[in-house]
Every structure is written in structure tokens, then in C-alpha cells.
Amino acid sequence: MAAKKKDNPTDEVPFEEGLKKLEGIVEEMEGDDLPLEKLLERYEEGTRLAKGCQAKLEAAELKIQKLQPNADGEDELVDDDSVEF
């Protein structure tokens, strides 16, 4: 029986909070007082946070790209097929 994958707790962290935690992890890792085990834990946590933040940025960028000015000059959501890059 396959083990059920846990929900990623970084998925529910707001972008700004995730970024702040990531910055703290980087600062902590740059110091030389972390034992190897803690360093690896921080690296793994930082990697999860970075992926979560990147996914949120990509989702926001996609949403912004879908907003296009209409004939009245007001932004409206458009279909993926009609978005010009």
C-alpha cells in the first residue's frame, strides 16, 4: 500500500510570508553554526518554500496576462487563446 503524500504546508503560506521565511532560512544557512543535519533540513524547507513562491508568482503572472483592455479601456479577463504575448 502506497503511503499517502502529506499536503505541503507551504501551499497555504501567503507569498509574502513564504518569501520572508525563505530569506530567514538563507541568512541562517549563511552562518557557520548550523550542524549538517539542521543545514539539510533548512535546505529542504527552503526548496519547498521557493517552489511554492514560484508557483504563486507564475499563477499571478498568468492571471495578469489574461487581463486585457476592452473597447472601453477597462481590463477584463480573456480566454487563453486570445492572449497576445
Residue pairs with C-beta under 8 A, 6 or more apart in sequence:
8 48
8 52
10 18
10 48
10 49
10 51
10 52
11 52
13 21
13 49
13 52
15 53
15 56
15 57
18 49
18 52
18 53
18 56
19 49
19 53
21 45
21 49
22 46
22 49
22 50
22 53
25 42
25 45
25 46
25 49
26 46
28 34
28 42
29 39
29 42
29 43
29 46
34 42
65 83
65 85
66 77
66 78
66 80
66 83
67 75
67 76
67 77
67 78
68 75
68 76
68 78
68 82
68 83
68 84
69 75
69 76
70 76
